[in-house]
Every structure is written in structure tokens, then in C-alpha cells.
Amino acid sequence: MQRRAAIGTIEPKRRSATRVGHHRREVERFESLVGELSAAIARTPADAVDREIESWLGKICQSLGIDRSAVYERDAPGEPLRTTHMWIRANFPPFPRHYDPEKFFQNSVKSVMAGKTLTFSRPSEVPAEARPFVERYGPKASAAIPMWAGGKVIGAATFGKFRSAREWPPEVLDHLALAVRLFGSAIERKQSVTAIYAARAELRVASRRNLMSELVASLSHEINQPLGAILSNLGGLARLLTEGNPEPAMALEAVNNAIEDTKRTAEIVRRIRFMFKNHVEHKTAIDIGALVNEVVKLTAGEAAMRKISVKVEASHSVPRVIGDSIELQQCVLNLLMNAFDAIAQARSDRRGVTIKVAPEKAGWVGVSVSDNGAGVDPAVATRLFEPFVTTKSEGMGLGLLVTRSIVESHGGRIWSTPNPDRGATFTFTLPVAEKKRARASRRAG
């Protein structure tokens, strides 16, 4: 009898020891898994965070023998809690359609979102408000863990077991809390990157809107001048016709002038369309003096409206340069418009711009645009060609950046120097075309 009693007391101890051993192995295995999770989340780029979280939900559930898991996020206080990530073991019931945790577990959700972990290990421990839902859809054991990020709770994660009860030892809950916190940090990082992309997109839209506004204003100035001349000529012709056309020569001159101004208007539109049209870069031997004159013609209306005189000094002996004519037109146009703006800001009676085209050194030609405006503020003189650096009250700080990019893509360089009396001079260099290529380009022309 004594021996039977001894044997009877050994069996419970063995079962207890087995459970303790199983629990220890589970904790050690899960601790190692969370370490791997930490390293994986740190390596995951922002655009892959969602896939990584769902993958690790599955690994966590399989490691702990859990059947279903979900992550919930709240975008802002007062916003509804929404399911963002989920993992379900095969052949286990999913969440009901249009599942809203705050509808079924209002008090429990408030507690978890306040930073409290809630668990139940068997159906008898389910909170009263959740019993109808759990009886129909829910697991026999569950843990709800608050998800922290940036010092606040941004959501929660739940882990449920369906076919049997389950205890939630403190060590397991601690590691689950760490895993969920890692999820929260990754989600916060993804949201930050998304916000940065959105801000950049908004900035691009605003920049394009401003650029289009400036372009439309410039285009209207260019076209209004010849249109005004056409209107004036036609008005004079109408008066001559009402008077019986006593001066045929004057009437013919008015018609010819209207025709020429109409052609000039069409040419302005053609040049602007060509300048801003997408094109494949095509570097050839270019008469840079002729190119400068083309840009000056394009801005003649703007110069006249602002009462600015533009003088071009280009020797016929200057060799041709190698480059893309459209991009180089853009460079000269940017520098010329900047000169106009500098003169306008100075509000001086001296209103002139000089463009010089001359050999810079052996194998190079220099193009300089000099104005007698207010000059460059010394505070930004060394950063003029950096993005978003501007001396204009409404400028975007991109014109000189684009100009420098084009010049450097041609192998040249660009710089700014203050004038001895007033104003500033911007100079860029371009490589001289090889003689054979220059002759071929002249023949093609």
C-alpha cells in the first residue's frame, strides 16, 4: 500500500515537470524568433513593411500554436480602428465580414488603446460584453496587445487559439509585446516615408503650377506686343477705308505690317513650343552667336515692356561650339530673364543687359550675360547654383540649378562675378566643335 501511494504521487510530478519543460522550450524558441524578427524588421524597406508584418504574424502563430492573428491601426484620435494585417491558419474561420472590434468589444478596445494588455485563457474568462461574439466566432483563448510607436498607442494586435484553452505566461506576453512594438515602429517608419513622398509630390505640383503661371505670363507678354501692333495697323486701315482710302500706299503698308506681325506671333509660339518640347538630346556644331540672337528675339517683347535694352557682342570669328541647341537656348534664356528681374528689382534708370560671346581659352568659348541690376546678395553668392536658393521674392530657386546642370552636361562650367560698378555677370563655357564636325554641320545648315 505504501509503494502504491508513492507511485501515485510520482505521476503528477512527472506531468508537471513535462509541462515546465515544454513551457521553457516554447519561451526559448519564441525568444529566438523575436530576435530574428527584430533584425528582419530593421532591414525591411518602407514599401515592404506590410508584407513583412503579415509574414511574421504567421511565424509567431506557428511558433506558439496560435490559429489566428490580426493587427489593427487607428490613423488619428477619433478615427475608427481598422484591420490592416491578418494571418489565419488553414481551415480555421476568418473574421466575420465588416468586422468592427469597437462594435463588439467597446470597453476592451478602450483598455487596450489605453496601453493595457488583455487576455483570457478559456471561454469562462471572456468579458461579458464579448461573450455573444466569442460564442459565435471567437477563439477559446486570446491575447490583445497594445501597439506602441513614437510614445503612443497607434493600434493593437490580437492572437487567438480556437480548439483548446491556452495559458499566457508572463514571459510569452513580454515577447509578444516586444514583437508588436516592432510592428508599430515599422508601421510608423512606413507612414513617415509615405508622408515624405506625399509632401514631395505636393511640392512638385506646386512648383509645376508656379512654373506654368510664369510661362503663361511670359507667353502673354510675348504675344500681346505683336497682337497690339496688328490691332493698331488694322485700326488705321479701317479708318483709311472709311475715308475712301485717300492714301493707298499707307493702306498697303498697314496690311504688310499686320502680315509681318502675324508671322512674328506664329514664330513666337513655334519657338516656345519647340523650346519646351521633349526631345532627344542631339549635340552638333552650333553657331552660338546666332543662337544667342534667337533667344534675344524671343524675349524682345519682354525687354520692351520692361524698358530694358539688350546688346549682343559676338564676333563672326568665334568658332562653333558642340552642344544641344535646345538646351543651350534654355541656358541663355534663364540667364537673360534673371538679368531682367535683377534690373527690375534695382529700380534704376540704367536698364541694360550685355551678352558677350568670345573665346575663353584654347578649345573653349565663353558666353557671359551682364546686367546693371542690384547685384547678388553676398549671403547667397556662394550657393547660387544650389536647389531652392534664390534672390527673388517669388522665385523657386531652380533656374540656375537647371542652367548649371545643362552646362556641366556639355563639359563646361558656370560662375558668377560682381561687376565693378553695379550688377553681376554670369558666364558659362562650352567646348569648341572639331573642325570636321563643324564643316559637316555648316553643310547641313
C-alpha positions in Angstrom: 0.0 0.0 0.0 2.8 2.4 0.8 4.5 1.6 -2.5 1.3 2.3 -4.5 0.9 5.6 -2.8 4.4 6.6 -3.7 3.9 5.7 -7.3 0.6 7.7 -7.3 2.4 10.8 -6.2 5.2 10.4 -8.8 2.9 10.7 -11.9 1.6 14.3 -11.2 5.2 15.4 -10.6 6.2 13.9 -13.9 3.4 15.7 -15.7 4.2 18.9 -14.0 7.9 18.6 -15.0 6.9 17.9 -18.6 4.7 21.0 -18.7 7.5 23.1 -17.2 10.0 21.7 -19.8 7.6 22.3 -22.6 6.9 25.9 -21.4 10.7 26.6 -21.1 11.4 25.3 -24.6 8.5 27.4 -26.0 9.8 30.5 -24.4 13.3 29.9 -25.6 12.1 29.2 -29.1 9.9 32.3 -29.2 12.6 34.5 -27.7 14.9 33.4 -30.5 12.2 34.1 -33.1 11.6 37.6 -31.8 15.3 38.3 -32.1 15.1 37.3 -35.8 12.0 39.5 -36.2 13.9 42.5 -34.8 16.7 42.0 -37.3 14.3 41.4 -40.2 12.2 44.5 -39.5 15.3 46.7 -39.3 16.3 45.5 -42.8 12.9 45.9 -44.4 12.4 48.9 -46.7 9.3 51.0 -46.1 7.4 49.7 -49.1 7.8 46.1 -47.9 6.7 46.6 -44.3 3.1 45.3 -44.8 4.2 42.1 -46.4 6.9 41.5 -43.8 4.4 42.0 -40.9 1.9 39.5 -42.3 4.7 37.0 -42.8 5.9 37.4 -39.2 2.3 37.1 -37.9 2.3 33.7 -39.4 5.7 32.7 -38.0 4.6 33.9 -34.5 1.3 32.0 -34.6 3.0 28.8 -35.8 5.7 29.0 -33.1 3.1 29.5 -30.3 0.4 27.1 -31.7 -2.0 30.0 -32.3 -4.6 29.9 -35.1 -5.5 33.5 -35.9 -3.8 36.9 -35.6 -4.6 40.4 -36.7 -3.1 43.9 -36.5 -5.3 47.0 -36.1 -4.4 50.6 -36.6 -6.0 53.9 -35.7 -4.9 56.7 -38.0 -5.8 59.6 -35.7 -7.8 60.1 -32.4 -11.5 59.7 -33.1 -10.8 57.7 -36.3 -12.2 54.1 -36.4 -9.9 51.2 -35.7 -9.3 49.3 -38.9 -7.8 45.8 -39.6 -4.6 46.3 -41.6 -2.8 42.9 -41.4 -4.0 39.3 -40.8 -2.9 35.7 -40.7 -5.2 32.7 -40.3 -4.3 29.0 -40.2 -5.7 26.9 -42.9 -9.2 25.5 -42.3 -9.9 28.0 -39.5 -12.7 30.6 -39.6 -11.8 34.1 -40.7 -13.1 37.2 -39.1 -16.8 38.0 -39.9 -17.5 40.3 -42.8 -17.4 44.0 -42.0 -15.7 43.2 -38.6 -15.6 46.2 -36.3 -13.8 45.4 -33.0 -15.1 48.6 -31.3 -18.7 47.4 -32.0 -18.3 44.1 -30.2 -15.6 44.9 -27.7 -16.0 48.6 -26.9 -14.7 48.6 -23.3 -12.0 46.1 -24.1 -10.8 48.2 -27.1 -10.7 51.3 -24.8 -8.5 49.4 -22.3 -6.1 48.1 -24.9 -5.8 51.5 -26.7 -5.0 53.0 -23.2 -2.0 50.7 -23.1 -3.3 47.6 -21.2 -2.8 44.0 -22.3 -6.0 41.9 -22.1 -6.0 38.1 -22.1 -8.4 35.2 -21.5 -7.2 31.5 -21.3 -10.6 29.8 -21.5 -14.2 30.8 -22.6 -15.2 31.2 -18.9 -12.9 34.2 -18.6 -14.3 36.1 -21.6 -15.6 39.6 -20.7 -19.4 39.8 -20.5 -19.6 42.2 -23.5 -17.7 39.9 -25.7 -19.4 36.6 -24.9 -22.0 36.6 -27.7 -19.4 37.3 -30.3 -16.9 34.8 -28.9 -19.5 32.1 -28.7 -20.3 32.5 -32.4 -17.0 33.4 -33.9 -14.3 33.6 -31.3 -11.4 31.5 -30.0 -11.2 29.7 -26.7 -8.1 31.7 -25.7 -6.9 35.1 -26.8 -4.4 37.9 -26.1 -4.8 41.6 -27.2 -1.6 43.6 -27.1 -1.4 47.4 -27.5 0.9 48.5 -30.4 3.2 51.4 -29.4 5.0 53.8 -31.7 6.5 57.2 -31.0 5.5 57.1 -27.4 1.8 56.5 -28.1 -0.6 53.6 -28.8 -1.4 53.6 -32.5 -3.2 50.3 -32.6 -3.2 46.7 -31.3 -2.6 43.1 -32.2 -4.6 40.1 -31.3 -3.6 36.4 -31.1 -6.3 33.6 -30.7 -6.4 29.9 -30.2 -9.6 28.1 -31.3 -9.6 24.4 -30.4 -8.3 24.4 -26.9 -7.6 26.7 -24.0 -4.2 28.2 -23.6 -2.3 29.9 -20.8 -0.4 33.2 -21.4 2.8 33.0 -19.3 4.3 36.4 -18.5 7.5 35.6 -20.5 5.4 34.9 -23.6 3.3 38.1 -23.2 6.5 40.1 -22.8 7.9 38.8 -26.0 4.6 39.2 -27.8 4.6 42.9 -26.6 8.1 43.3 -28.0 7.1 41.8 -31.3 4.0 44.1 -31.5 6.2 47.1 -30.6 8.5 46.2 -33.5 5.5 46.1 -35.8 4.5 49.6 -34.6 7.9 51.0 -35.2 7.9 49.6 -38.7 4.4 51.0 -39.4 5.5 54.4 -38.1 8.6 54.4 -40.4 6.4 53.4 -43.4 3.9 56.2 -42.6 6.8 58.7 -42.3 8.2 57.7 -45.7 4.7 57.9 -47.2 4.2 61.4 -45.7 7.6 62.5 -47.2 6.6 61.2 -50.6 3.3 62.9 -50.4 5.0 66.2 -49.4 7.4 65.9 -52.3 4.6 65.2 -54.7 2.7 68.3 -53.4 5.9 70.4 -53.8 6.3 69.1 -57.4 2.7 70.0 -58.2 3.1 73.5 -56.6 6.4 74.0 -58.5 4.8 73.0 -61.8 1.8 75.2 -61.1 4.1 78.2 -60.4 6.3 77.4 -63.4 3.2 77.2 -65.7 2.0 80.5 -64.3 5.3 82.2 -65.1 5.4 80.6 -68.5 1.9 81.7 -69.3 2.6 85.3 -68.1 5.8 85.4 -70.2 4.0 84.0 -73.3 1.2 86.5 -72.9 3.7 89.3 -72.8 5.5 88.0 -75.9 2.2 87.6 -77.9 0.5 90.8 -76.8 3.1 93.0 -78.4 2.6 91.8 -82.0 -1.1 91.4 -81.4 -1.3 95.0 -80.3 0.6 96.1 -83.4 -1.7 94.1 -85.6 -4.7 95.7 -83.9 -3.2 99.2 -84.4 -2.4 98.5 -88.1 -5.9 97.2 -88.8 -7.5 100.1 -87.0 -5.6 102.5 -89.2 -6.6 100.5 -92.3 -10.2 100.7 -91.2 -10.1 104.4 -90.9 -8.5 104.8 -94.4 -11.2 102.6 -95.9 -14.0 104.7 -94.3 -12.4 107.8 -95.8 -12.4 106.2 -99.2 -8.7 105.2 -99.0 -7.1 108.5 -99.9 -3.6 107.1 -99.3 -3.2 103.6 -100.9 0.5 103.4 -100.0 -0.3 103.9 -96.4 -3.0 101.3 -96.5 -0.7 98.8 -98.2 2.0 99.4 -95.6 -0.6 98.8 -92.8 -1.6 95.5 -94.4 2.0 94.4 -94.8 2.8 95.3 -91.2 -0.2 93.3 -90.0 1.0 90.3 -92.0 4.5 90.6 -90.6 3.3 90.9 -87.0 1.0 87.9 -87.6 4.1 85.9 -88.8 6.0 87.1 -85.7 3.3 85.9 -83.4 3.3 82.5 -85.0 7.1 82.4 -84.8 6.9 83.2 -81.0 4.5 80.3 -80.4 6.6 78.0 -82.6 9.8 78.9 -80.7 8.3 78.4 -77.3 6.7 75.1 -78.2 10.0 73.9 -79.6 12.0 75.1 -76.6 9.8 73.3 -74.1 9.0 70.2 -76.1 10.5 66.9 -75.1 13.3 66.0 -77.4 16.2 63.6 -77.7 19.5 65.3 -76.8 21.3 65.9 -80.1 24.7 67.6 -79.8 26.0 69.2 -83.0 28.3 72.1 -84.0 26.4 75.3 -83.2 26.9 78.9 -84.1 26.5 80.2 -80.5 26.2 83.8 -81.6 23.2 83.1 -83.8 21.7 81.0 -81.0 22.0 84.0 -78.6 20.4 86.3 -81.1 17.5 83.9 -81.5 16.9 84.0 -77.7 17.1 87.8 -77.7 14.5 87.9 -80.4 12.3 85.6 -78.4 12.5 88.0 -75.4 12.3 91.2 -77.3 8.7 91.8 -76.2 9.6 91.3 -72.6 12.5 93.6 -72.8 10.5 96.3 -74.5 7.7 96.0 -71.9 10.3 96.4 -69.1 12.1 99.1 -71.0 15.4 97.2 -71.0 17.9 97.4 -73.8 19.8 94.2 -74.8 23.1 94.3 -76.6 24.8 91.3 -78.2 28.6 91.4 -78.8 29.5 88.3 -80.8 32.4 88.2 -83.3 31.9 86.3 -86.5 35.3 84.7 -85.9 34.1 82.8 -82.8 34.3 79.1 -83.6 31.3 76.9 -83.4 30.6 75.0 -80.2 29.4 71.5 -79.6 26.1 71.1 -77.9 22.4 70.6 -77.9 20.8 73.8 -79.3 17.5 73.5 -77.4 19.2 73.0 -74.0 21.6 75.9 -74.7 18.7 78.1 -75.7 17.3 77.3 -72.3 20.6 78.3 -70.6 20.7 81.7 -72.3 17.0 82.3 -71.7 17.3 81.6 -67.9 20.3 83.9 -67.5 18.6 86.7 -69.6 15.4 86.5 -67.6 17.3 86.6 -64.4 19.1 89.7 -65.6 15.7 91.3 -66.4 14.5 90.5 -62.9 17.6 91.9 -61.3 17.2 95.2 -63.2 13.5 95.4 -62.3 14.3 94.9 -58.6 17.0 97.6 -58.7 14.6 100.2 -60.0 17.4 102.2 -61.6 17.4 104.4 -64.7 20.3 102.3 -66.1 18.5 99.4 -67.6 20.7 97.4 -69.9 21.9 93.9 -70.5 25.0 92.9 -72.5 25.6 89.4 -73.8 29.1 88.7 -75.0 30.3 85.7 -77.0 34.1 85.3 -77.1 36.9 82.8 -77.0 37.5 81.9 -73.4 40.7 79.8 -73.8 42.1 77.3 -76.2 39.3 75.0 -77.2 36.6 76.8 -75.4 34.1 79.6 -76.0 32.6 81.8 -73.2 29.1 83.2 -73.1 28.5 86.0 -70.5 25.3 87.8 -69.5 26.0 91.1 -67.7 23.4 93.4 -66.1 23.4 96.6 -64.1 20.8 95.5 -61.6 21.1 95.3 -57.8 23.8 92.5 -57.9 23.9 89.3 -56.0 23.4 89.2 -52.2 26.8 88.1 -50.7 24.8 85.9 -48.3 23.8 83.6 -51.2 26.6 84.3 -53.6 28.4 81.0 -52.9 25.2 79.0 -53.1 23.5 80.5 -56.2 23.6 77.2 -58.1 22.1 75.1 -55.3 18.5 74.0 -55.4 15.9 76.3 -53.9 18.4 79.2 -53.4 17.0 82.4 -54.9 17.3 86.1 -54.6 13.8 86.7 -56.0 10.9 87.2 -53.6 8.7 84.8 -55.6 11.4 82.6 -57.2 11.7 78.9 -56.9 15.5 78.7 -56.9 15.6 76.2 -59.8 16.5 78.2 -62.9 20.2 78.4 -62.1 20.3 74.8 -61.0 18.9 73.7 -64.3 21.4 76.0 -66.2 24.3 74.6 -64.3 23.1 71.0 -64.9 22.9 71.7 -68.7 26.3 73.5 -68.8 28.1 70.7 -66.9 26.4 68.0 -69.1 28.2 69.8 -72.0 31.5 69.6 -70.2 31.6 73.3 -69.3 31.3 75.3 -66.1 29.3 78.3 -65.0 30.1 81.0 -62.4 29.0 84.5 -61.3 31.2 87.6 -60.7 30.1 91.1 -59.4 30.5 94.0 -61.8 32.9 96.8 -60.8 30.2 99.5 -60.8 26.9 97.6 -60.2 25.1 94.4 -61.2 26.5 91.0 -61.9 27.9 88.9 -64.8 27.1 85.2 -65.3 29.5 83.3 -67.5 29.5 79.8 -68.9 31.9 77.9 -71.2 31.3 75.5 -74.0 33.8 73.2 -75.8 34.7 74.2 -79.4 33.5 71.8 -82.1 36.0 69.8 -84.0 36.7 71.2 -87.5 35.4 68.2 -89.4 32.2 68.2 -87.4 31.8 72.0 -87.7 32.1 71.8 -91.6 29.6 69.0 -91.7 27.1 71.0 -89.6 27.6 74.1 -91.8 26.9 72.0 -95.0 23.8 70.5 -93.4 22.6 74.0 -92.5 
